[in-house]
Amino acid sequence: MRKLPAALLLTATASMALAACSDPSTSSTSQSGEGATSTTAVESFDTSSIETVNEIAALVPAAVKERNVLRNGASTDYAPGEFRAEDGQTPVGYDVDIVNALAKVMGLKEGTTTHAEFPTIIPGLGSKFDIGASSFTITEERLAETNMISYVEVGSAYAVAQGNPKNFDPTNACGTTIGVQNGTYQQEYAEHLSEECVAGGNEAIKVMPLDLQTDIATKVIGGQYDATLADSTVIGYTVELSGGKLEQVGDVIESEPQGIVVAKDDTELANAIQKAMQYLMDNGYLTKILAAYGAENAGLTKAELNPGL
């Protein structure tokens, strides 16, 4: 749910054990512990089995066909959708894999993903980028300036230490300590929830914002935080990386669809992307790609062009 910018860099599970002794009362924006800036190795989805669909390839605009590349702009700081591999340069994530898969269906040589700061992606459509696959929540404002093709639905979810040893109740979080990422929607949500607790005569939630989801996960595993609240896809990936030390509790809340953005005047490409995405959905490729990042439950079954308009 990319409503506010958030630098998210998930690290290898081994780094989660390093900060278990840190002070839970400290809300810090600095990184502590070794490995706090390294990423885990990720195996990209192999698109070699995906074949060109001639009917869809025929819809691809001439300029894109001539270039033979589907150019994606993404802010590669938002795992598991788009982030960087261990070399600190190579874009990886399920959005990167989806772009590669779309290119195959559309009969193109490859899909490429180039890092761009999040606010610059939409202005770059049609010149620097053909599409933007970068965790864009579908909003009225974005629909007014772009074409959007829905493909996943992302909300917020809680994770706790395996077995929920603190008996955290996601329906009644008053009086608990919850880790959130700095600057995210979940920080705002948890702070508002805390205010409601106090207004109802209950104990406030101790909201603990940190920069890295991995640092938060470490404290949950170590028993310093009762739970963490993050995007549902982020929680799924964090649980995946934890090696059985974390589990999701409760339902996904506040869920909203996300979409790939295409320039508003490029209806030809938008239509081709919609058809290619629907093909990936119908043939199970989207689910397989998302599953590699613990996000298989986020996939939609219908790719809508400009939903709600």
PyMOL commands that set and color helices and strands:
alter all, ss='L'
color gray80, all
select helices_A, chain A and resi 13-16+54-57+62-67+94-105+118-124+140-145+185-199+213-221+232-241+267-282+285-291+296-298
alter helices_A, ss='H'
color red, helices_A
select strands_A, chain A and resi 69-74+83-84+91-92+110-115+131-137+146-161+177-181+206-210+227-231+246-263
alter strands_A, ss='S'
color yellow, strands_A
deselect
rebuild
show_as cartoon
